[in-house]
Amino acid sequence: MLDRELTGKTEEFLKLKFDDAEHFRENPSAKDYRIEHTYRVANIGLEIARKEGFDETEMVIACLLHDISYCEEFGENGWAEHGRRAAAISRPFLKELGIGEDRINDICYGIAIHVDDNADFPGERTPFALSVGDADNIDRFDVYRIYEVLAKDSFLEMTFDEKFKYCQKRLSRLRQLFDMEMGTKTASELWRSRLSFYVSFYEKMLSQLECSKQVLD
């Protein structure tokens, strides 16, 4: 069961950090996106925790904090470091919440490794820790991201041939990702479900494109 007091304090801490970030004040849409993504990841993490028997409060807290380092401007190689920076920012806050040191380390380790599977302190790749990155990855392949990626890549401005090749490339990459290892059975099922939807979307897009140039037998 969720401890709403602890998760509420975590939400307040996250939003305060983001509100104080100068680059987010200058680009509020980026802050809005990061908050929205964070909540989606937290809800995915909560689903994993409930089905796998993890502590729901700790998982939601870990997911809420996984990108808190976006309160800082990334320097050279900053993006690759943002998991480790998020863990460093989170640790003193987690101590203030009164969470036990062993659980703090598991939470922080999951946050630290969610970008490139590396941490700058000792820890174990427990199913709980792996689930932070799993929830983040699962959100990257949800319905909203289809729209976001197509808009970012200016799909509507592409020529017909460019659109066709783009969809083929996306399909090839998605099929390679289908069997990516996850930390739990629940995450694996969610991952395959999201990837299947993505594959179906781009297969239908290719089919529609084919029908846009010729009469098919």
N, C-alpha and C positions, 0 to 999 in steps of 0.2 A: 504494500500500500504506500502511496506517495505521502511524504511529509511535506505538506503544502507550505509550512513555515520555512523550511530549509530551501525548497525549490524557489519560493518567492524571494527569499533573500538573494539567491543566486541570480535570478532574473534582474533584480534591482542592481546588483553589482555589475552585471554584464552591460546593462543599459547606461549606467553611470560612466563606465569606462568608454563606451562608444560615444556618449554625449560629450565627453571631454576631449575627444580626438579631433584635432584641428582639421585633418583631411576629410573627416566625415562631416564636419560643419560646412566645409566647402563643397562637399558632394553628398547631399543628404540621400539621394537615390541609392548610392552605394551602401550607406548605413542601413537603409530600409531593406535592401536585398540581403545583407549579411544577417540581420535580425530574423528575417523571414526564413532563410536557409537554416539558421540555428534552431528555430522552433520546429521546423520539419524534421531535422536530424534528431531532436529530443523526442519527438513523437515516435519516430522509427525505433529509437533506442528503447523507449518505454514498451513498445510492442515486443521487441526482442526480450527484454527483461522479464516481462510477464510470462512469456511462453517458455523461457529457459530457467526461470526460478531465481534470477539475479535480484539483488536489492534494487527496487524500482527508483527509489529516491537517489541513490548513488549514481545509477545509470543516467537519469535525467540531468543531474548536476554535471556529470562528465560531459554529456553532449552539449549542454548549454554553454560550457566553458571551452569547448574544443577549438573554437576560432576566436577566442577573446583577444588574442595578440593582434587582431586586425585593428585594435585601438592604437597600434604603433604603425608608423610608416615603414614599409619594408625597404631596406637598403639592398646592396648587392647580395644576391642569394637569399634575400629575406624571406621569400615565399617558401623556400625549402625548409627554412628554420622555424616557420610559424607554429608548428606543432610543439616544438621544444620551448619556444618562447611562451606559448599559451600555458604549458605545464608550469613554467617558472612563475608566471603571473598568478596562476590558480592556487599554487601550494599554500602561501600564507593565508589566503582567503579561506581555504578548506580547513585550516587549523582554527581559524576564528569560528567556523561553524561547529567545531567540536567533534569532527569526524576523527576516528582513530588513525594513528600513523600508518598502520599496515594498509588500511583502506585508502588513505590519501595517496600512498605510493601506487596502488593499483589504478586508481582514477587518473593520476598524473601520468603514469606510464602509458595508459591508453590514449590520453591526449597527445603525449609527446610523439608517439609512433604513428599517429593517424595519417601523416603526410607521406613519409618515405620509409616507414618501418624501422626507424632508428631513434634512440633516445640518448641523452647525454648523462644518464644516471642508471644504476642497475635496476632491473625489474624483470618480471616474467610476462611472456606473451600468453596470459591467461585468456580463457574465452571472454571474460568480462572486458579485459583491456582491448582485445581485438574487436569487440562489438562497437566501440566508439568509431573506429575507422570504417567498420562495416556499415553502420548507420549513415555515415557521411557519404560513402560510395553509393549506397542505395539511393540516396536523395539525388545524386548526380544523374540518375537514370529514371527520373519520374516524369510525369506528363509535362510539368511546367518547363523542364529543361529542354524538351523538344522545341517548344516555342522559343525559348531563350537562345539556344544554339543557332537555330535557323535565322533568327533576327540578327544575332551577333555576326554571323557569317554572310549576311546580306543575300540570303537565298533568292529572294524575289528579284534582285537585280542581276542574277546570273543569266547567261544564255541557256538555251535548252540543253546543249551538250554539256555545259558546265554543271547544270542541275543533275543530269543523268549520271555523270561521273561522280559527283558529290554523293549521291545516294548509294551508288555502288561501293564507294570507299567506306561510307558509314556502315553499311551492312557487313562488309568484310571485317571491320574492326569489332563490331558488336558480336559477331560469331566467335571471334577469338577470345572475347571476354566472358563468354557464357559460363564456362566452367572454372572461373576464378575462385580460388579457395577462400572460404569464409570461416569465421571463428565458431559459428554455431549452425545447427540444422535450420533454425528459424531464419537466420540471415541468408543462408543458402537458398531457401525457398523464396524469400522475398526478392533476392537478387535475380533468380531465374525468371520469376514472374515479371519483374520490371524489364529485364532484357528481352523476354519473349514479346512483350508489348512493343518495345522499340523495334525489334526485327520485323514484326507484323506491320508497323507503321511504315517503315522504309520499303518493305516489299510492296505494299499497296501504293506507295508513292511512285516507285519504279513502274508498276503496272499502269498507273494512270498516265505517266509520262509516255510510255510506249503507245498508249491509245491516243496520245495527242499528236502523233505524227503520221500514223498510217492505220488502215483498216486491217485488223488482225484476222487471220483464218481461224 
